[in-house]
Amino acid sequence: MNFFTKEVPTALEHLSEATQPQWGTMTATALLIHLHTALSFSLKPEEIEIVLPEDKVAKGKAFLMSDHPMPKNFPQPEVFSVASDDTLSFETAKEQFLITLDAVISATYDTNFQSKHPQFGFLNGAETRQLHIKHITHHFKQFNLL
């Protein structure tokens, strides 16, 4: 839980609209919108289709639960490829990300919680938290925040 309540807010103190990524073309505002979008899908499993063949989901989930980081330029599931809302300010995007992060993490502690990911299949609360730790860490490293 410290990751979500301490590390994320601390790292965000070092992110500004002008922060440049170490790789890729995402802007800081686009990063926040992307993270918000990915988090929000954890609350809407009915909108997600599992695209990984069933016989490969276990291997995908094993990667998810491992200590191995997401590699640079990790392929993004198409469902998360939403157009950036370029009318959203950096501060609004940051606020939306933090509100959604809190809602998702709180929801994952419900014993009946279940989310769905295109490449990792059905996820319980602990697996969903691990997904977001791994995903946020990946992008925070991209922006030299961790």
C-alpha positions in Angstrom: 0.0 0.0 0.0 3.0 2.3 0.6 3.6 2.4 -3.1 0.2 4.0 -3.8 0.0 6.2 -0.7 3.6 7.4 -0.4 5.7 6.6 -3.5 3.3 7.7 -6.1 2.5 11.1 -4.5 6.2 11.7 -3.8 7.2 10.9 -7.4 4.4 13.1 -8.8 6.0 16.1 -6.9 8.9 15.8 -9.4 6.6 15.6 -12.5 5.8 18.9 -14.3 4.1 19.6 -17.6 7.6 20.2 -19.1 9.1 16.8 -17.9 10.5 14.9 -20.8 10.5 11.1 -21.1 13.7 9.1 -21.3 12.2 7.1 -24.1 9.0 7.2 -26.2 7.0 10.3 -27.2 4.4 10.6 -24.5 4.1 14.0 -22.8 3.7 14.3 -19.0 0.0 15.2 -19.4 -0.5 12.2 -21.8 1.2 10.0 -19.2 -1.3 11.0 -16.5 -4.2 10.5 -18.9 -2.9 7.1 -19.9 -2.5 6.0 -16.3 -6.0 7.3 -15.4 -7.4 5.4 -18.4 -5.7 2.1 -17.5 -6.8 2.4 -13.9 -10.4 3.2 -14.9 -10.6 0.0 -16.9 -10.0 -2.0 -13.7 -13.4 -0.7 -12.6 -15.1 -1.6 -15.9 -14.2 -5.3 -16.6 -17.3 -5.6 -18.9 -15.5 -3.3 -21.4 -12.4 -5.5 -21.6 -11.9 -8.4 -24.0 -9.2 -10.9 -23.2 -7.1 -11.2 -26.4 -4.4 -13.5 -25.2 -5.2 -17.2 -26.0 -6.4 -19.0 -22.9 -3.4 -21.3 -22.9 -1.0 -18.3 -22.6 -2.8 -16.4 -19.8 -1.1 -18.4 -17.1 2.3 -17.4 -18.5 1.2 -13.8 -18.8 0.0 -13.8 -15.2 3.3 -15.4 -14.0 5.1 -12.4 -15.6 2.7 -10.0 -14.0 3.3 -11.4 -10.5 7.1 -11.7 -11.0 9.7 -9.0 -10.1 10.5 -8.6 -13.8 9.7 -5.0 -15.0 7.7 -4.2 -18.1 10.3 -3.6 -20.8 10.6 -0.3 -22.6 8.1 0.1 -25.4 6.0 -2.8 -24.0 3.1 -3.3 -26.4 0.0 -1.5 -25.3 -3.3 -3.3 -25.5 -5.4 -1.7 -28.2 -8.3 -1.0 -25.8 -5.9 1.4 -23.9 -5.0 3.3 -27.0 -7.5 6.1 -26.5 -6.9 9.5 -27.9 -5.4 11.9 -25.5 -7.7 14.7 -24.4 -5.4 17.5 -25.4 -7.9 20.0 -23.8 -7.1 18.6 -20.4 -4.7 20.6 -18.3 -1.7 18.9 -16.6 -3.1 19.7 -13.2 -6.6 18.3 -14.1 -5.0 15.2 -15.5 -2.9 14.7 -12.3 -6.0 15.2 -10.1 -8.1 12.7 -12.2 -5.2 10.1 -12.0 -5.0 10.4 -8.2 -8.7 10.2 -7.7 -9.0 7.2 -9.9 -5.9 5.5 -8.3 -7.5 5.9 -4.9 -10.9 4.5 -6.1 -9.3 1.5 -7.8 -7.0 0.6 -5.0 -9.8 0.9 -2.4 -12.0 -1.3 -4.6 -9.3 -4.0 -4.8 -9.6 -4.8 -1.1 -13.2 -6.0 -1.6 -13.0 -9.8 -1.4 -15.3 -10.1 -4.4 -13.3 -7.7 -6.5 -12.4 -8.9 -10.0 -10.9 -7.0 -13.0 -10.0 -8.1 -16.4 -7.0 -7.3 -18.6 -6.5 -8.2 -22.3 -3.2 -9.9 -21.7 -3.5 -11.1 -18.2 -7.1 -12.4 -18.0 -9.2 -12.2 -14.9 -7.4 -10.6 -11.9 -8.3 -10.6 -8.2 -7.6 -7.6 -6.0 -3.9 -8.4 -5.3 -3.2 -9.2 -8.9 -4.8 -5.9 -10.0 -2.7 -3.9 -7.5 0.4 -5.7 -8.8 -0.6 -4.8 -12.4 -0.9 -1.1 -11.5 2.4 -1.2 -9.4 4.2 -2.7 -12.4 2.5 -0.3 -14.9 3.0 2.9 -12.9 6.6 2.0 -12.1 7.2 1.4 -15.8 6.0 4.9 -16.7 7.5 6.6 -13.7 10.9 5.2 -14.7 10.2 6.4 -18.3 9.9 9.9 -16.8 12.8 9.4 -14.4 10.5 9.7 -11.3 11.6 6.4 -9.7 
